[in-house]
Amino acid sequence: MAIGAVLGVISVVFAVPLLHIMGAHGQLEQTALPYFRTVLGLSPLIALFTAQSASFRATGDTKTPLRVGLEMNALHVILDYILIFGIGAIPAWGITGAAWAMILARVYASARLWMKSRRVDALRLRRRDFVFHPALISSMVRFAIPAAIERLSMRLGQVIYFGLIVRMGVDVYATHNIAGTIATFAYTIGSGFATAATTTIGQAIGSGNESEALAYRRASYIQSALLMTAVTTLLCATSPWFGLLFTHNERVIHLLTIVLAIDIVSQPFLAAVLVDTSAIQAGGNSKYPMIVTTIGIWVVRTLGVYLFAWQLGFGLPAVWASIAGDNALRAILFALYRKKGNWIRALS
């Protein structure tokens, strides 16, 4: 939460410059600013929910965060309708209402997880837990800072190349958003296996079972790579019809099919990135993923978008090719790291 609070303050103070970097000016800036400041300003609440969910998963309980997440999403939809459009005596808040709907849904989810944690000995907070432990805090900070820098590096890179996409035109921007939404189906599968890898590999390393940790990593990767590739292939094949749910613009749908075809190639690499990042972090090494992510995002993805999509004019296909290249490089770097043969012992 402390890191979330710091980033929240920075985001509020520099909200306008950040929106300008993303290509939002004039009316778009005025529309986005209230949402941007509300959501990012209250980001510690989002961070709290994320930390609580991770705590449950670390104990091997992945069902509780799932159930609470479903409740949260249902509440989010209801609050969106009420606060965006207004109902009865409640006025229509528009985009600001959407921001508050998300925040209130996260607050609800955090409260639910806190109530459930009181019934779990490993998670229940007691008075004696509120004691300053310098060694423990120092250890957590040493791990958390590289992990936070990794996420921050990725988000900053996304802000930069997203701003370039906005400047490529309405059709390109719309296609990228639609493709990103559709690709989430496959990404969610990978995230699920990455979460499973974090929990199972962490427990295996903690018990000193190296062969089991390797087996969990291998199984997580194979299953996620196969499923992610299959789902993306299906989405690409059906994109001419699936895309009609979002738009009837033929150029957008044609572009959508092209970028999803590129994304098929990216899936085995993306699966490796998700699983290996979690596997390495599960063992306590957050520095190497930070370095790899920074190299991939800035040297390949962001620079690739600038050179090939923006300067050379290859457009959106070059954006997604750069994303695929980033995933491929990171997957290779993680594979080289694992081939050292002592990565689990080094982590433990």
N, C-alpha and C positions, 0 to 999 in steps of 0.2 A: 504493500500500500504506500510505503514511503516513496518508492521509486515512481509509482503511479501519480502521487501527489506532485512530485517535482516536475514530471513530464506534463501533468495537467496544467500547472501554472505557466510553464513555458509555452504550451500550446495556446492558452488564452491570451498571453501577452503578445505572441507573435502570430496570432490567428490570421490577420490580414496578409502579411508577407507570405505565409504558407499557402494561403488560397491563391495568391498571385503566382507563386511558383507552379501551382497546379493548373494555371490558366484561367482561373475564375476572376473576372473583372465585371464592373458595372452591375447590372441587375442580377447576374448569377452570383456575384460576390455578396450582394446584399441579402439574397435569398439564403445562401449557404451559411453565412456568418453566425446567425443565432444557433443553428444546429451544431455547427462546428465547435463553438465555444461552450455550449451546454454539455455536449457529450464528452469532449476532451477535458473540460474543466472538472467534471465529476468522474473522471476515469478511475480514481481510487476505488470507487464502488464496483466498477467492472473488474478491477484487479482483485478485489476481495473475493468475488464470486469465482474467478479463475483459480485463485489459490485454494479456496475451499474444495472445489471440484478435484483439484490435483491431490489434495490430502486424502480424500476418499479413495481415489484410484490407487494411491501409493499403498493402501492397505489391502488392495486386491478387489475392492468394491467399485465396480464400474456401473452397476445398475442404479444406485442412488443418484449420482449426478445425471444419469440419463432421464430418470423419472422427473427429477426437479427441473431439468432442462426442458422437457416437454411441457410441464406446467408453466414454466416461464415463457415459452414461446406462445402458448395459448393465451396467456394473460397479455403478452405483448401485442398480439393481433387485436384483442378487444380494446386495449387502451389506445392503440393507434387509431382505431375508428372513432372512439369517443373524443380524444384530444385533438386529432387533426380536423375532423369535420364538426365537432360539437354535438351535444345532445341535451335537450331540455335546457336547464339553467347553465350548463357548462358551455362556455364559448368555444368557437373554432380557433385553435391556435396555429393551424397550418404546420409548417415544417418544424416550428418550435415544439408543437405538440408531439410530433414524431420523436424528437429528442427526449422529451420527458417520459414518453411511453417506454422507451428503451431503458432509461435509468430506473424508473419505478419497477419495471419487470425484473431488473437485476437486483434491486433492493429486496424484492419479494423472494427471489431465488436464494440470495445470501441468507436471509432470515430462516428460510426453510432448511437449508443445509446446516445452519448453526443449531437449530432445534434437533435435527437428526444426529448431529455430532455429539450431543449430550448423552446419547445412548451408546456411544462407542468409546470404550476405555482409552484406546490409542489416540483419540481425537478430542475427548472431552477436556475442556480447560478448567483447571482448578486454581485456587488462590496461590498455591505454592508454585504454579507455573509462571506467575507474573513476577519473575525474579530476573535480574540482569545477569546474563551469562556471557561475559566478554569473549571467551573462547568459541562458544557456540555461534554467537553473532558474527564474529570474525570469519568463521568457516563458511557461514551462509552467505555473507557478503562477497567473499572471494569467489564463490560459485555463481552467485546471482548477477554480479556486475558483468562478466563476460556474456552470460545468457541474455541479459538486458541489452547489452551493446549489440549483440547479434540481431535481436528483434528490431532494435532501433535502426541499425544499419540497413536492414531489409526495407523497413517502412520509409526511410528517407529516400532510398533508391527508387521505391515505387512512386513516391511523390514526384520525383524528378521526371521519370519516364511517363508517368500518367499525365503530367502537364504537357509533355510533347504530344501525346495521343490526342488530348483535347484540342490542340492547335491544328491537327490534321483534318479536322472537319467533322460535321455532325454525323455523317454516315459511319465514318471510322470509329468515332467515339461510341456510337450506339452499338455497333457490332462488337467492339471490345467488351462492353458491359454485358451484352447478351451472352457472348462466348464465355466470359468469366463466370456468369451465373450458372450456365449449363455445366461448365467444367467443375463446378463445386460438387456435383454429384460424385465424380470420381475422386476428387481431392478429399472429400469427407471419408471415403473408404480408407484412403491412405492414412488419414489422421487417426482413424479408429485403430488401425493396426499399429501405428506409431505409439499410441497410448498404451496398447496392450504390450508392446515391446518395452516401453519404459517400466511398466509394473513388473512384468515377468523377468526381464533381464536384471533389473535392479535387485529383485528378491534372490535370483540365482547367484549373482555376484556377492550379495550380502551373506549368503550361506556358503560361499566358497566353491560353488559348483560351476567350474569353467565350461565344461562340456554342455551342460544344460543351457547356459547363457548363449553359447554359440548356436545351439539347436533352436532356441527361441528366436534369435536374430534371423536365422536362415528361413524358418517357417513364416515369420512375419513378413519378410521381404517377398518370398515366392507368392504367397497368397495375395498380398496387396498389389504386387506388380501384375499378376494375372487378372485380378478383378478390375483394377483401374484401367488396364488396357482394353479389356472386354467392354466395360461400360462406356469408355470414350469412343471406341469403335462403333458401338451401337448408337450413341448420340450423334456421331458424325454422319452415319448412314441415314438417320432419321431427321437430320437437321433441316432439310427443305420443308418438312412438315412441322417439326418441333419449333422452328423459328417463327412460324405463323402465329404462335401464341404471344409473341413479342412485337412483331412488325409484319407488314405486307410489302415492305420495300424490297424489291427483287435484288438490288445491289447489296443490301445488307445481308440478305439470306445467302447470296453467293459467297460473299466474304466470310460469312459464318462457317460455311462448309469447308472452305480452304483452311481457316485457322484451326478448326477442330481436327482436320486431317493432320496438320502439323503437330497438334497436341497429342495425337496417338503415339507418335514417335517418342514424345517426351515422357510418357507415363512410366516405363520401366526405370528411367533415371530419377524421376520424381519420387517413385516408391522407395528407391534406395536412399535418397536424400532424407525423406521423412523418417524412415526406419533407423538409418545409421545415426542421424542426429540424436534421436531419442536413445538409441543404444549407448552411444558414447557419453551422453549426458547422464544416463542412468548410472553409469559407473563413477561419476563425479568429475568428469573432464568437460568443462563448458568452454574452455579456451579454443580448442581446435575447431569445433563447429563455428565459433565466432569468426575465426580467421578465414575458414573456407567460405562461409556465407558472405563475408565482406568482399572477398575476391570475386566470387561468382556474381553477386548482385551488381557491383560497381564496374568491374573489368569487362564482364561479358554482357550482362543484361542491360544495364543503363547505358553503357558506352555503345553497345550494339544497336540499341533503339535509336540513339542519337545519330550514329554514323549511317546505318543502313536504312532505317525507317524514315528518319528526318532529313538528313543531308543528301543521301543518294536517292531518296524518293521511292523506296520499295514498299512503303506503307505498312499496313497492319500485318501482312504475312511476315514481314521482317521483324516486327515486334514479337510475334509468337515464336519465330525461329530463334530470336535472341533469348527468350525465356527457356526454350528447349536447350539451347547451348549452355546456359547457366546451370540448368539441372544436370546436364551431362558432365560438365566440368566438376561440379561438386560431388557427383556420384563417383567419379574416377578418383578424386582426391581422398574421399572416404575409403574407397576400396584399397588404395595404396597404403593408407594408414592401417587398415585391418590386416594387410598382408605382412606387416611387421611381425605378426605372430604372438606378440606379448601385449596386445592392446588391452586385454581384460586384466592381466596382472598389473599393467601400468596404471589402469584406472583404479583398481582396488588398492 
